[in-house]
Amino acid sequence: MIRNEDIYSLPKVAAGYGRQSDLQLPEETILRLMLPHLPEFRMLDLGVGGGRTTLHFAKWAHEYVGADYSESMIDECRRRFSGYPEHISFAVCDARSMRLFADGSFEFIMFSFNGIDYVPHADRAKIFKEIRRVGKPGGWFCFSTHNLNHSVQLFKLSRMITLNPKRTAKRLLVRFLYNWRVRTAEVMRSRFAIINDGSHGRHLRTYYIRPLEQLSQLCQDFTDVRVFSLNTGAQLDSHELADVEDCWLYYLCKIR
């Protein structure tokens, strides 16, 4: 079986990420919220990929470190930002064990574009613990993660069929070819699940989680959690979380 890490280590994949430049709507919202503070913050951008978020956040931060467990991604960033100021740097680093950084090193940590969804369930908890360790108490942590509520569109036949033939075909492929061993009933009642959603040639296994379960995972290490819609960039009210079906959501919280 091909590991998720192997896919992200491919130079051609890194080059593809290196061509990306736009922020997602919730990232735009979070940048606006962080802008008053970034000039005083040391920022860690985990899963930086090809530097998409570097373009928007690095110039505002007092110090910016982009990190990724893929050496190919970091090579891409170093080429892309070779002429940038010295306060911007990049490092090969696995979020599960960030020995490179001392305790309380960063006031703002971001793990965007669902990078946390490509490790096993047990490793997810390790990442949260490491982020709390390298994050400064009272600082901020932002990340995105796939929303298991969205899976109703991929696993319930009545929701797979749409007026858009291409969208319908993709959902049918995801359900009956890529996830033929997965039982619909199990996904519908699970708090989290591993799904092959067709990304990167069907090689990636992606972690999907219910928003309320995600809040539960965060409660030991983080406080004041706010959730933002992928579709609108707006903050969601607590009563919306049980049913929201955005493909993924952004979470912004304070580090204990």
C-alpha positions as CSV (number, residue, x, y, z in Angstrom):
1,M,0.0,0.0,0.0
2,I,1.3,3.5,-0.9
3,R,1.6,5.7,2.2
4,N,0.1,9.2,2.2
5,E,3.6,10.5,2.9
6,D,5.0,8.9,-0.2
7,I,2.5,10.8,-2.4
8,Y,3.4,14.2,-0.9
9,S,7.1,13.4,-1.3
10,L,6.8,13.1,-5.1
11,P,8.5,16.1,-6.8
12,K,5.7,16.4,-9.4
13,V,3.1,16.7,-6.5
14,A,5.2,19.3,-4.8
15,A,5.5,21.3,-8.0
16,G,1.7,21.2,-8.3
17,Y,1.3,22.6,-4.8
18,G,3.9,25.2,-5.7
19,R,1.7,26.7,-8.3
20,Q,-1.2,27.3,-5.8
21,S,-1.6,30.8,-4.5
22,D,-5.2,31.6,-3.4
23,L,-6.5,31.5,0.1
24,Q,-9.7,29.7,0.9
25,L,-12.6,31.8,2.3
26,P,-12.1,30.8,5.9
27,E,-8.4,31.4,5.6
28,E,-9.2,34.9,4.5
29,T,-11.4,35.4,7.6
30,I,-8.7,34.1,9.9
31,L,-6.0,36.2,8.3
32,R,-8.2,39.3,9.0
33,L,-8.6,38.2,12.6
34,M,-4.9,37.6,13.0
35,L,-3.6,40.7,11.2
36,P,-3.5,43.0,14.3
37,H,-1.4,40.4,16.1
38,L,0.9,38.9,13.5
39,P,3.6,41.7,13.6
40,E,4.3,40.6,17.2
41,F,3.9,36.9,16.6
42,R,6.3,34.1,15.7
43,M,4.2,31.9,13.3
44,L,4.5,28.2,12.5
45,D,2.8,27.2,9.2
46,L,2.6,23.4,9.4
47,G,1.9,21.3,6.3
48,V,3.0,24.4,4.3
49,G,3.1,22.4,1.1
50,G,4.3,24.6,-1.8
51,G,3.9,27.8,0.1
52,R,0.3,28.8,-0.8
53,T,-0.3,30.3,2.6
54,T,3.2,31.7,2.8
55,L,2.3,34.3,0.2
56,H,-0.4,35.8,2.5
57,F,0.8,35.3,6.1
58,A,4.6,35.4,6.1
59,K,4.9,39.1,5.2
60,W,2.9,40.1,8.2
61,A,4.5,37.9,10.9
62,H,7.4,39.0,13.1
63,E,9.0,35.6,12.3
64,Y,7.6,32.9,10.0
65,V,8.5,29.3,9.8
66,G,7.0,27.0,7.2
67,A,7.3,23.3,7.9
68,D,6.3,20.1,6.1
69,Y,7.2,16.4,6.5
70,S,7.8,16.3,2.8
71,E,11.4,17.3,1.8
72,S,10.1,17.9,-1.8
73,M,7.6,20.4,-0.5
74,I,10.2,22.3,1.5
75,D,12.6,22.3,-1.5
76,E,9.7,23.8,-3.6
77,C,9.2,26.5,-0.9
78,R,12.9,27.4,-0.7
79,R,13.0,27.8,-4.5
80,R,9.8,29.8,-4.6
81,F,10.8,32.2,-1.8
82,S,14.5,32.3,-2.3
83,G,14.5,36.1,-2.5
84,Y,12.3,36.7,0.6
85,P,13.5,38.4,3.8
86,E,15.5,36.6,6.5
87,H,12.5,36.4,8.9
88,I,11.0,33.8,6.6
89,S,12.4,30.2,6.8
90,F,11.4,26.6,6.0
91,A,12.1,23.3,7.7
92,V,11.5,19.6,7.2
93,C,9.5,18.7,10.2
94,D,6.9,16.0,11.1
95,A,4.0,17.5,13.1
96,R,3.9,14.3,15.2
97,S,7.3,15.0,16.7
98,M,8.6,18.6,16.4
99,R,11.8,18.2,18.4
100,L,13.2,21.0,16.2
101,F,11.2,23.5,18.2
102,A,11.4,24.3,21.9
103,D,8.4,24.5,24.2
104,G,6.3,27.7,23.8
105,S,8.0,28.8,20.6
106,F,5.1,30.1,18.6
107,E,2.2,32.5,19.2
108,F,0.3,31.4,16.1
109,I,0.3,27.9,14.6
110,M,-1.6,27.0,11.4
111,F,-2.2,23.6,9.8
112,S,-4.2,24.4,6.7
113,F,-5.7,22.5,3.8
114,N,-6.5,19.4,5.9
115,G,-2.9,18.4,6.4
116,I,-3.8,16.8,9.7
117,D,-6.2,14.4,7.9
118,Y,-3.4,12.3,6.4
119,V,-2.1,10.6,9.5
120,P,-3.6,7.7,11.4
121,H,-6.2,8.4,14.2
122,A,-3.7,7.8,17.1
123,D,-1.2,10.2,15.4
124,R,-3.8,12.9,15.3
125,A,-3.7,13.1,19.1
126,K,0.1,13.3,19.1
127,I,-0.1,16.3,16.7
128,F,-2.5,18.2,19.0
129,K,-0.2,17.5,22.0
130,E,2.9,18.7,20.0
131,I,1.1,21.8,18.9
132,R,0.2,22.6,22.5
133,R,3.8,22.0,23.5
134,V,5.4,24.2,20.8
135,G,2.7,26.8,21.0
136,K,2.8,29.6,23.6
137,P,0.0,29.4,26.2
138,G,-2.6,31.9,25.3
139,G,-1.5,31.8,21.6
140,W,-3.6,30.6,18.7
141,F,-4.0,27.4,16.7
142,C,-5.9,27.2,13.4
143,F,-6.4,24.1,11.2
144,S,-8.9,22.6,8.8
145,T,-10.2,19.0,8.7
146,H,-12.7,17.1,6.6
147,N,-16.2,17.0,7.8
148,L,-17.8,13.6,8.1
149,N,-21.3,15.2,7.8
150,H,-20.4,15.7,4.2
151,S,-20.1,12.0,3.6
152,V,-23.9,11.7,3.4
153,Q,-23.4,13.0,-0.2
154,L,-20.9,10.2,-0.9
155,F,-22.6,7.3,0.8
156,K,-26.4,7.7,0.7
157,L,-27.7,6.8,-2.8
158,S,-30.4,9.4,-2.6
159,R,-27.8,12.2,-2.2
160,M,-25.4,10.9,-4.8
161,I,-27.7,11.6,-7.7
162,T,-27.7,15.2,-8.8
163,L,-28.6,17.2,-11.9
164,N,-24.9,17.5,-12.6
165,P,-23.8,14.3,-14.4
166,K,-20.1,14.9,-13.7
167,R,-20.7,15.4,-10.0
168,T,-23.0,12.3,-9.9
169,A,-20.4,10.2,-11.7
170,K,-17.7,11.3,-9.2
171,R,-19.8,10.5,-6.2
172,L,-20.7,7.1,-7.6
173,L,-17.0,6.3,-8.2
174,V,-16.0,7.4,-4.7
175,R,-18.7,5.2,-3.2
176,F,-18.7,2.0,-5.3
177,L,-15.1,1.9,-6.6
178,Y,-12.8,3.6,-4.1
179,N,-14.8,2.6,-1.0
180,W,-16.5,-0.6,-2.0
181,R,-15.5,-2.3,1.3
182,V,-17.0,0.5,3.5
183,R,-20.5,0.0,4.8
184,T,-22.8,3.0,4.6
185,A,-24.4,2.3,7.9
186,E,-21.0,2.4,9.6
187,V,-20.1,5.7,8.2
188,M,-23.5,7.2,9.0
189,R,-23.1,6.3,12.7
190,S,-19.4,6.9,13.1
191,R,-17.8,9.9,14.9
192,F,-14.9,9.7,12.4
193,A,-13.9,7.5,9.4
194,I,-11.1,6.9,6.9
195,I,-12.3,7.5,3.4
196,N,-10.7,7.3,0.0
197,D,-12.2,10.4,-1.6
198,G,-10.3,10.1,-4.9
199,S,-7.6,12.6,-4.2
200,H,-4.2,12.2,-5.9
201,G,-5.1,9.3,-8.1
202,R,-7.1,7.5,-5.4
203,H,-4.0,6.8,-3.3
204,L,-4.8,9.0,-0.3
205,R,-6.7,7.7,2.7
206,T,-8.4,10.7,4.3
207,Y,-9.6,11.3,7.9
208,Y,-13.2,12.7,8.1
209,I,-14.7,13.7,11.5
210,R,-17.9,15.1,12.9
211,P,-17.6,18.7,14.0
212,L,-18.9,17.9,17.5
213,E,-16.4,15.0,17.8
214,Q,-13.6,17.4,16.7
215,L,-14.6,19.8,19.5
216,S,-14.3,16.9,21.9
217,Q,-10.8,16.0,20.7
218,L,-9.7,19.6,21.2
219,C,-11.0,20.2,24.7
220,Q,-7.9,18.9,26.6
221,D,-5.4,21.1,24.9
222,F,-7.3,24.1,23.5
223,T,-10.1,26.6,24.5
224,D,-12.4,29.1,22.9
225,V,-12.8,27.1,19.8
226,R,-14.5,28.9,16.8
227,V,-15.6,27.0,13.6
228,F,-15.7,28.5,10.2
229,S,-17.5,27.4,7.0
230,L,-15.5,26.4,4.0
231,N,-18.4,27.6,1.7
232,T,-18.8,31.1,3.1
233,G,-15.8,31.8,5.4
234,A,-18.2,32.8,8.1
235,Q,-18.2,31.6,11.7
236,L,-20.7,28.9,12.4
237,D,-23.0,29.0,15.4
238,S,-22.8,26.0,17.8
239,H,-26.3,24.8,16.9
240,E,-25.2,24.5,13.2
241,L,-22.4,22.1,13.8
242,A,-24.4,18.9,14.1
243,D,-25.8,19.3,10.6
244,V,-23.4,21.4,8.6
245,E,-22.3,19.6,5.4
246,D,-19.3,21.7,4.1
247,C,-16.7,19.3,2.8
248,W,-14.3,20.6,5.4
249,L,-14.3,23.2,8.2
250,Y,-11.7,25.5,9.8
251,Y,-11.2,25.6,13.5
252,L,-9.5,28.5,15.4
253,C,-8.7,28.0,19.1
254,K,-6.5,29.3,21.9
255,I,-3.7,27.2,23.2
256,R,-4.0,26.2,26.9
